């Protein structure tokens, strides 16, 4: 049970970071679960790609490499 208590705040912090932009909480843009789920998945993918690019991910000759 203690493992759940230790990881809870970390998960909540990660979700809060994804659901905010410039310190402001983002409102859901669509009606319905499916459209909002798609938007969230795309946002997470974009944030992950942006982070990988900042860490040195490059694209050369049709393949991705870490610099």
N, C-alpha and C positions, 0 to 999 in steps of 0.2 A: 504493500500500500504506500510506503514512503516514496517509491519510485514515481508514482503518479503525482504526488505532491511536488516533487522536485522538478518534473518536466512540465507541469501545468503552466506556470508563469512564462516559460520559454515559448511554448506553443502559442499562448495568448499574445505575447509580444510580437511573434512572427506574423500572426494573422492581422494584428493591428497595423503592422508596418505595410503589409500588402494592401490593406484597405484604406490607406491614407496617401495623400500626395501633398508635399510641401507643408506638412503639419496639419492639414485639414482632412477630416474624415470624408471619404467618398460616399455618396448616396448610390444606391442601386439604380441602374439606368433603365432597366427593363421590367416589365411585368412578367411574372412566371419564373419558375425555378430553372428551367432549361436554358433560357437566354442568359440569365445571371450566372449560371454555372459556366457556360461557355465564355462569358466575359472574364470571369475570375481565372479560368484556366489560361486564357490568352494573356492576361496581365501577368500572371506568374511566369509564363514562358518568356515574355518580353523582359521581365526583371532578371530572370536567370541568364538570358542571352546577354543583356547589358553587363551583368556582373562578370560573365566569362570573357567578354571583350575587354573589360577593364583589367582582367588578370592576364591578358596576353593571347587570347584566342585569335588566330588569323586564318584567312581562307586563301589558299594558293593552289592553282591548277586543279580545282574541283575537289580538294580535300581540306579538312579543318585540322589545324595543328596548334599546340600550345607553344608559345615562344619562350 
